[in-house]
Every structure is written in structure tokens, then in C-alpha cells.
């Protein structure tokens, strides 16, 4: 079995047509499975915020990895 992930803009003419075609195949036979996923990030939002904050503070010199992780707390 092959899994393909597609991002389809449902607002466009081509996107609507492609989804309609996929749904026809899905309804007629169970050989194709439509799986909807959300675009939620797999990362902890708190951690992402800390990384983004550190990115803004460019030029800060760290002497060790431990010091870097300590600054992210």
C-alpha cells in the first residue's frame, strides 16, 4: 500500500474537481481511503516560543550546550 499526502486548496476550481474525483473513487470502492489531517504542529508550543525568542536574540555568545539549554528555560 502506498500513502500519498496532498495539500489541496478546496477553494480553487482544480482543487474542488480533484476532491470530487477522489471522493467518487472512495465511495465506489474501499481501495482508496481518504484521511484528513489538521495542520497542527507536532512541537510543543511552549518550546517553539522559546526557540523563536532565542532566534531574536542573535549575537548572544554561549560557551556550552548546557548554557544554551539553560537560557531557553
C-alpha distances in whole Angstrom, upper triangle without the diagonal:
4,7,10,13,16,20,21,25,26,29,29,29,26,24,25,24,21,20,22,20,17,19,20,16,15,19,18,15,13,10,10,11,14,14,18,19,22,24,26,26,25,28,31,34,37,35,34,38,40,38,39,42,42,41,44,46,46,49,49,49,48,49,46,43,44,47,44,42,45,46,42,43
4,7,10,13,17,18,22,23,27,26,27,23,21,23,22,19,18,21,18,15,18,19,16,15,19,19,16,14,11,10,11,13,13,16,17,20,21,23,24,23,26,30,31,35,33,32,35,37,35,36,40,40,38,41,44,43,46,46,47,45,47,44,41,42,44,41,40,43,43,40,42
4,7,10,13,16,19,20,24,24,24,21,19,21,21,17,16,19,17,14,16,18,16,14,18,19,17,15,12,10,10,10,10,13,13,17,17,20,20,19,23,26,28,31,30,29,32,34,32,33,36,37,35,38,41,40,43,43,44,43,45,42,38,40,42,39,37,40,41,37,39
4,6,10,12,16,17,21,20,21,18,16,18,18,14,14,17,16,13,15,17,15,15,18,20,18,16,14,11,11,10,10,12,12,15,16,18,19,19,22,26,27,31,30,28,31,33,31,31,35,35,34,36,39,39,41,42,43,42,44,42,38,40,42,38,37,40,40,37,38
4,7,10,13,15,18,18,20,17,14,17,17,14,13,17,16,13,15,18,17,16,19,21,20,18,16,13,12,10,9,10,10,12,12,15,16,16,20,23,24,28,27,25,28,30,28,28,32,32,31,33,36,36,39,40,41,40,42,40,36,38,39,36,35,38,37,34,35
4,6,10,12,15,15,16,13,11,13,14,11,11,14,14,12,14,17,16,15,19,21,20,19,17,14,13,11,10,10,10,12,12,16,17,18,21,24,25,28,28,25,28,31,29,28,32,33,31,33,36,36,39,40,42,41,43,41,38,40,41,37,36,39,39,35,37
4,7,9,12,12,14,12,9,12,14,11,11,15,15,13,15,18,18,18,20,23,23,21,20,17,15,13,12,10,10,11,10,14,15,17,20,23,23,27,26,24,26,29,27,26,30,31,29,31,34,34,37,38,40,40,42,41,38,39,40,36,35,38,37,34,35
4,6,9,9,11,9,6,8,10,8,8,12,13,11,13,16,17,16,19,21,22,21,21,17,16,13,13,11,12,13,12,16,18,21,23,26,26,29,29,27,29,32,30,29,32,34,32,33,37,37,40,41,43,43,46,44,41,43,43,40,39,41,40,37,38
4,5,6,9,8,5,8,11,10,10,13,14,14,15,18,19,19,21,24,25,24,24,20,19,16,16,13,14,14,13,17,19,22,24,27,26,30,30,27,28,32,30,29,32,34,32,33,36,36,40,41,43,43,46,45,42,44,44,40,39,42,40,37,39
4,6,8,8,5,5,9,9,8,10,13,13,13,16,18,17,19,22,23,23,23,19,18,15,15,13,14,14,15,18,21,24,26,29,28,31,32,29,31,34,33,31,34,37,34,35,39,39,43,44,47,46,49,48,45,46,47,43,42,44,43,39,41
4,7,9,7,7,10,11,11,13,15,16,16,19,21,21,22,25,26,26,27,23,22,18,19,16,17,17,17,20,23,26,28,30,29,32,33,30,31,35,34,32,35,37,35,35,39,40,43,45,47,47,50,49,46,48,48,44,43,45,44,40,42
4,6,5,6,9,10,11,12,14,15,16,18,20,21,22,25,26,27,26,23,22,19,20,18,19,19,19,23,25,28,30,32,31,35,35,32,33,37,35,33,37,38,36,37,40,41,44,46,48,48,51,50,47,49,49,45,45,47,45,42,44
4,5,5,6,9,10,11,12,14,15,17,19,20,21,23,25,26,26,22,22,20,21,20,21,22,22,26,28,31,33,36,35,38,39,36,37,40,39,37,40,42,40,40,44,44,48,49,51,52,55,54,51,52,53,49,48,51,49,46,47
4,5,5,6,9,10,10,12,14,15,17,18,20,21,23,24,23,20,20,18,19,18,20,21,21,25,27,29,32,35,34,38,38,35,36,40,38,36,40,41,39,40,43,43,47,48,50,50,53,52,49,51,51,47,47,50,48,45,47
4,5,5,6,9,10,11,12,14,16,16,18,20,22,22,21,18,18,15,16,15,17,17,18,21,24,26,29,31,31,34,35,32,34,37,35,34,37,39,36,38,41,41,45,46,48,48,51,49,46,48,49,45,44,47,45,42,44
4,6,5,6,9,10,11,12,15,15,16,18,20,21,21,18,18,15,16,15,17,18,19,23,26,28,31,33,33,36,37,34,36,39,38,36,40,41,39,40,44,44,48,49,51,51,54,52,49,51,51,48,46,49,48,44,46
4,5,5,6,9,10,11,13,14,15,17,19,20,20,17,17,15,18,17,20,21,22,26,28,30,33,36,35,39,39,37,39,42,40,39,42,44,42,43,47,47,50,51,53,53,56,54,51,53,54,50,49,52,50,47,48
4,5,5,6,9,10,11,12,14,16,17,18,17,14,15,12,15,15,17,19,20,24,26,28,31,34,33,37,37,35,37,40,38,37,41,42,40,41,45,45,48,49,51,51,53,52,48,50,51,47,46,49,48,45,46
4,5,5,6,9,10,10,12,14,16,16,16,13,12,10,12,12,15,17,18,22,24,26,29,32,32,35,36,33,35,39,37,36,40,41,39,41,44,44,48,49,51,50,53,51,48,49,50,47,45,48,47,43,45
4,5,5,6,9,10,10,12,15,16,16,13,14,12,15,15,18,20,22,25,28,29,33,35,35,39,39,37,39,42,41,40,43,45,43,44,48,48,52,53,55,54,57,55,52,53,54,50,49,52,51,47,48
4,5,5,7,9,10,11,13,14,14,11,13,12,15,16,19,21,23,26,29,30,34,36,37,40,40,38,40,43,42,41,45,46,44,46,49,49,52,53,55,55,57,55,52,53,54,51,50,52,52,48,49
4,5,5,6,9,10,11,12,11,8,9,8,11,13,16,19,20,24,26,27,31,33,34,38,38,35,38,41,39,39,42,44,42,44,47,47,50,51,53,52,55,52,49,51,52,48,47,50,49,45,47
4,5,5,6,9,10,11,12,9,9,8,11,12,16,19,21,24,27,28,31,34,34,38,38,36,39,42,41,40,43,45,43,45,48,49,52,53,55,54,56,54,51,52,53,50,48,51,50,46,47
4,5,5,6,9,11,12,10,11,11,15,16,20,22,25,28,31,31,35,38,38,42,42,40,42,45,44,44,47,49,47,49,52,52,56,56,58,57,60,57,54,55,57,53,51,54,54,50,51
4,6,5,6,8,8,7,9,10,14,16,19,22,25,28,30,31,34,37,38,41,41,40,42,45,44,43,47,48,46,48,52,52,55,56,57,56,58,56,52,54,55,52,50,53,53,49,50
4,6,6,6,7,5,6,7,11,13,17,20,23,25,28,28,32,34,35,39,39,37,40,43,42,42,45,46,45,47,50,50,54,54,56,54,57,54,51,52,53,50,48,51,51,47,48
4,6,7,10,9,9,10,13,15,19,22,25,28,30,31,35,37,38,41,42,40,43,45,45,44,48,49,48,50,53,53,57,57,59,58,60,57,54,55,56,53,51,54,54,50,50
4,7,9,9,11,13,16,19,22,25,28,31,33,34,37,40,41,44,45,43,46,48,47,47,51,52,51,53,56,56,59,60,61,60,62,60,56,57,59,56,54,57,56,53,53
4,5,7,9,12,15,18,22,25,28,30,32,32,36,39,40,43,43,42,45,47,46,46,50,51,50,52,55,55,58,59,60,59,60,58,54,55,57,54,52,55,55,51,52
4,5,7,10,13,16,19,23,25,28,30,29,33,36,37,41,40,39,42,45,44,44,47,48,47,50,52,53,56,56,57,56,58,55,51,52,54,51,49,52,52,48,49
4,7,10,13,16,19,23,25,28,29,29,33,35,37,40,40,39,42,44,43,43,47,47,46,49,51,51,54,55,56,54,56,53,50,51,53,50,48,51,51,48,49
4,7,10,13,16,20,22,24,26,26,30,33,34,37,37,36,39,41,40,40,43,44,43,45,48,48,51,52,53,52,54,51,47,49,51,47,45,48,49,45,46
4,6,10,13,16,19,21,23,23,27,29,31,34,34,33,36,38,37,37,41,42,41,43,46,46,49,50,51,49,51,49,45,46,48,45,43,46,46,42,43
4,6,10,13,16,18,21,21,25,27,28,32,32,30,33,36,35,35,38,39,38,40,43,44,47,47,49,48,50,47,44,45,46,43,41,44,44,40,41
4,6,10,13,15,17,17,21,24,25,28,28,27,30,32,31,32,35,36,35,37,40,41,44,44,46,44,47,44,40,41,43,40,38,40,40,37,37
4,7,10,12,15,16,19,22,22,26,26,25,27,30,29,29,32,34,33,35,38,38,42,42,44,43,45,43,39,40,41,38,36,39,38,34,35
4,7,9,11,12,16,18,19,22,23,21,23,26,25,25,29,30,29,31,34,35,38,38,40,39,41,39,36,36,38,34,32,35,34,31,31
4,5,9,11,14,16,16,19,20,18,20,23,23,23,26,28,27,28,31,32,36,36,38,37,40,37,34,35,36,32,30,33,32,28,29
4,6,9,12,14,14,17,18,15,18,21,20,19,23,24,23,25,28,29,32,33,35,34,37,35,31,32,33,29,28,30,29,26,27
4,6,9,10,10,14,15,13,15,18,18,17,20,22,22,23,26,27,31,31,33,32,34,32,29,30,30,27,25,27,27,23,23
4,5,8,8,12,12,10,12,15,14,15,18,19,19,21,23,24,28,27,29,28,31,29,25,26,27,23,22,24,23,20,21
4,7,9,12,11,10,14,15,15,16,19,20,20,22,24,25,28,28,29,28,30,27,24,24,26,23,20,23,23,19,20
4,6,9,7,7,10,12,11,13,15,16,17,19,21,22,25,24,26,24,27,24,21,21,22,19,17,19,19,15,16
4,5,5,6,9,10,11,12,14,16,17,19,20,22,25,24,25,24,26,24,20,20,21,18,16,17,17,14,14
4,5,5,6,9,10,10,12,14,15,17,19,21,24,23,25,24,27,25,22,22,22,19,16,18,17,13,14
4,5,5,6,9,10,11,13,14,16,17,20,22,21,23,22,24,23,20,19,19,16,14,15,14,10,10
4,5,5,6,9,10,11,12,14,16,18,20,19,20,19,21,19,16,16,16,13,11,13,12,8,9
4,5,5,6,9,10,10,13,14,16,19,18,20,19,22,21,18,18,18,15,13,15,14,10,12
4,5,5,6,9,10,11,13,15,18,17,20,19,22,21,19,19,18,15,14,15,13,10,11
4,5,5,6,9,10,11,13,16,15,17,16,19,18,15,15,14,11,10,11,9,6,8
4,5,5,6,9,10,11,14,13,15,15,18,17,14,15,14,11,10,12,10,7,10
4,5,5,6,9,11,14,14,16,17,20,19,17,18,17,14,14,15,13,10,13
4,5,5,7,9,13,12,15,15,19,19,17,17,15,12,13,14,10,8,11
4,5,5,7,10,9,11,12,15,15,14,14,12,9,10,11,8,7,11
4,5,6,9,10,12,13,17,17,15,17,15,12,13,15,12,11,14
4,6,9,10,13,15,19,19,18,19,17,14,16,17,13,12,15
4,6,6,10,12,15,17,16,17,15,12,14,15,11,11,14
4,6,9,11,15,16,16,18,15,12,15,16,13,13,17
4,6,9,13,15,15,17,15,13,16,17,14,15,18
4,7,10,12,13,14,11,10,13,13,10,12,15
4,7,9,11,13,10,9,13,13,11,13,16
4,6,7,9,6,6,10,10,9,12,14
4,7,8,7,8,11,12,12,14,17
4,5,5,7,9,10,11,13,15
4,5,5,6,9,10,11,13
4,5,5,6,9,10,11
4,6,5,6,9,10
4,5,5,7,9
4,5,5,7
4,5,6
4,6
4
